[in-house]
């Protein structure tokens, strides 16, 4: 998992996703492919090109089939994010991810939670309850 966070997110290696994800997996319940993941990661890095991820904690089941990571994301906002133009602000948010692996050691299920509210407030967005729903 440390290698995943380093190669995929801190180094921004789009080809590394295929090393970690099964050819077809689910992210937050939605079917995806490693290529789709890489496209999303590159879009993120176009907005936050200096993204780094610090692994704070790793937990796994006894058989290693499920791994939970708690991480801290750090990045500078240098590209437009939704309706927020690039601010140049440095950001820091935390997240928790749950990865489930198949017998080949590839991720087949990935659940992601991060402090997106904290991210948007660090960028100066004024969020309203129920807005956008």
C-alpha positions in Angstrom: 0.0 0.0 0.0 2.8 2.4 0.7 4.1 1.8 -2.8 0.6 2.5 -4.2 0.4 5.9 -2.4 4.0 6.8 -3.5 3.9 5.7 -7.1 0.3 6.5 -8.1 -0.3 9.6 -6.1 2.9 11.2 -4.9 4.8 10.5 -8.2 1.7 10.7 -10.4 2.5 7.6 -12.4 -0.6 6.8 -14.5 0.8 3.4 -15.6 1.2 2.2 -12.0 -2.6 1.9 -11.6 -2.6 -1.3 -13.6 -0.1 -2.8 -11.1 -2.5 -2.3 -8.3 -6.1 -2.6 -9.7 -7.7 -5.6 -11.3 -8.8 -5.2 -14.9 -12.3 -4.5 -13.6 -12.9 -3.3 -10.1 -15.3 -1.1 -8.2 -14.6 2.3 -6.7 -17.2 3.5 -4.2 -19.5 0.9 -5.7 -19.0 2.0 -9.3 -17.4 -0.4 -11.9 -14.1 1.0 -13.2 -11.0 0.1 -15.0 -7.4 1.0 -14.3 -7.4 3.3 -17.4 -10.4 5.2 -16.0 -8.7 5.5 -12.7 -5.5 6.9 -14.3 -7.6 9.5 -16.3 -9.1 10.7 -13.1 -5.8 10.8 -11.3 -4.3 12.8 -14.1 -7.2 15.3 -14.0 -6.6 15.7 -10.3 -2.9 16.3 -10.8 -3.6 18.9 -13.5 -5.3 20.9 -10.7 -2.9 19.9 -7.9 0.3 18.9 -9.7 2.5 18.7 -6.6 0.2 16.3 -4.7 2.0 14.2 -2.1 0.5 11.6 0.2 1.8 10.7 3.6 0.6 7.3 5.0 -0.4 7.8 8.6 -1.7 4.3 9.4 -2.2 1.0 7.7 -4.5 -1.8 9.0 -5.2 -5.1 7.5 -7.2 -8.2 8.1 -5.3 -11.3 9.2 -5.3 -12.7 5.7 -4.3 -9.4 4.1 -7.3 -9.4 1.8 -8.6 -6.0 3.2 -6.3 -3.1 3.9 -7.4 0.2 5.4 -5.1 3.3 5.0 -5.4 6.7 6.7 -3.5 9.3 4.7 -2.8 13.0 4.5 -2.9 14.7 1.1 -0.8 17.8 0.6 -1.0 19.9 -2.6 -1.1 23.3 -4.2 -4.2 24.4 -6.1 -2.8 25.4 -9.5 -5.7 24.5 -11.8 -9.4 25.2 -11.8 -11.5 22.8 -9.7 -15.1 22.8 -10.6 -16.2 26.5 -10.3 -13.1 27.5 -8.2 -10.3 29.1 -10.3 -6.7 28.2 -9.4 -5.9 29.9 -6.1 -2.2 28.9 -5.6 -3.2 27.9 -2.0 -1.5 25.0 -0.3 -3.9 22.4 1.0 -3.8 19.6 3.5 -6.6 17.1 4.0 -7.0 13.6 5.4 -8.6 10.5 4.0 -9.4 6.9 4.7 -9.4 4.3 2.0 -10.5 0.6 2.2 -9.0 -1.7 -0.4 -10.1 -5.3 -1.0 -7.8 -7.6 -2.9 -8.4 -10.7 -5.0 -6.3 -13.9 -4.8 -3.9 -12.4 -7.4 -3.2 -9.4 -5.1 -5.1 -6.9 -7.2 -7.6 -4.4 -5.8 -11.2 -5.4 -6.7 -13.0 -3.0 -4.4 -11.8 0.5 -3.3 -13.8 2.7 -1.0 -12.5 6.3 -0.6 -13.4 9.0 2.0 -11.6 12.3 2.3 -12.3 15.7 3.9 -13.6 17.3 0.7 -15.4 20.0 2.8 -12.0 20.9 4.4 -10.4 21.1 0.9 -13.1 23.4 -0.5 -13.0 25.7 2.6 -9.1 25.9 2.3 -9.7 27.0 -1.3 -12.0 29.8 -0.1 -15.3 28.2 -1.3 -18.4 29.2 0.6 -20.3 26.0 0.9 -24.1 26.0 1.5 -26.0 23.1 3.0 -27.8 21.2 0.3 -26.1 23.2 -2.5 -25.5 21.0 -5.5 -27.8 18.2 -4.5 
